[in-house]
Amino acid sequence: MLSYSQSGQLAEITKRIVEPLQQDGRIAVHIETLRPVNPYPFPWGFFSFLDAFPESAHMVAPPLKPLSLTGEEDFDLVILPYQVWFLAPSLPITAFLKHPVAKRLLAGKPVVTVIACRNMWMLAQEKMKTLLDVCDARLLDNVVLVDPSPTMVSLFTTPLWLLSGKRDFLKVLPPAGVDAASIQAAGRFGFALRDALRKNEERGNAPLLTGLKAVDSDPNLLVSEKAGTRSFYLWGKLLRAVGEPGQLRRYPFLILYVIFLIALILTVVPLSLLIQVLLRPLMRRRFAALKQQFDLPSGSGTERMHLYEH
Ligand SMILES: Cc1cc2nc3c(=O)[nH]c(=O)nc-3n(C[C@H](O)[C@H](O)[C@H](O)COP(=O)(O)O)c2cc1C
């Protein structure tokens, strides 16, 4: 299992998932913690936070400190938890997937991705699939945990959390991040993986976590994700032409961009959400098809929940 978490949120979720595996005497678990050579700060500074978007959007990975893996290990299953940074997999995880070790380690191997983020992860998972394809990995399952607050609330509470380190920086708004009950309930995925491993089901191509409400995608967010990805990519190109990460000459452009970004958040996001509410009756079938597509491979069904609720 890979491990990288700044606030401890993703670490807490993956701990719940991995515990049932660790408690099984027949399963050996290796946890590989990723350590960027230049660590990302937490809490973030205003500029360091913004300065991470060009490289995130372009998936330009930072160097990692040496891994304890060689790539020759022969794991039965790889659990790949990641957080989303600027609508792409976070840079430390991207760095691992672009590392030569990952290619050797993941070739032909079944992978379960576990995402914990605010709520915009669909296009990041598309990028993740491309990274996994390059490594020849087999994506069996995708688990997604998100902040339960409405989008227009978490768009403010999340940056405040990341910049202050406090989930409840504004006491009047709900705390940022994945809720405690969902984190606690993530243990069900660990028990289901343990049972699947006992039966060697990871050798097949069928998902191991169906019926456990692993994913509940919201295609309403797709329009905003597409607009955001495009803008991060184009502005990211400009910023990368201006200078390297951390260089002062990027700052004026970052200020310009943040003004643009806030305008985008205050206009495109609510407008696209509103238009979609209005169009919902006409778009029902398209919406259902998109939801089914983004819920893959594990799906949003709940039929096996009763087996794994502890
Ligand atoms: C630089 C940065 C960019 C982020 N961008 C997104 C995003 O585009 N979509 C999203 O849903 N969450 C986003 N988040 C929230 C993270 O996915 C994650 O939930 C949060 O950082 C906590 O992760 P941790 O376990 O590393 O502390 C972002 C966080 C950071 C630090």
The ligand as a Gaussian input file, in Angstrom:
#p B3LYP/6-31G(d) Opt

LIG

0 1
 C       -2.898000      21.839000      -3.475000
 C       -4.238000      21.177000      -3.219000
 C       -5.187000      21.140000      -4.240000
 C       -6.408000      20.483000      -4.041000
 N       -7.304000      20.397000      -5.091000
 C       -8.430000      19.642000      -4.948000
 C       -9.297000      19.438000      -6.067000
 O       -9.054000      19.872000      -7.189000
 N      -10.436000      18.695000      -5.878000
 C      -10.756000      18.173000      -4.657000
 O      -11.813000      17.540000      -4.553000
 N       -9.940000      18.329000      -3.582000
 C       -8.783000      19.044000      -3.694000
 N       -7.913000      19.194000      -2.612000
 C       -8.209000      18.499000      -1.327000
 C       -7.381000      17.218000      -1.248000
 O       -7.820000      16.314000      -2.249000
 C       -7.437000      16.501000       0.108000
 O       -8.727000      16.126000       0.431000
 C       -6.887000      17.315000       1.249000
 O       -5.741000      17.987000       0.828000
 C       -6.539000      16.443000       2.450000
 O       -5.600000      15.456000       2.077000
 P       -4.493000      14.872000       3.048000
 O       -4.928000      13.504000       3.471000
 O       -3.200000      14.841000       2.274000
 O       -4.388000      15.805000       4.215000
 C       -6.702000      19.876000      -2.784000
 C       -5.734000      19.954000      -1.776000
 C       -4.534000      20.563000      -1.978000
 C       -3.511000      20.575000      -0.872000

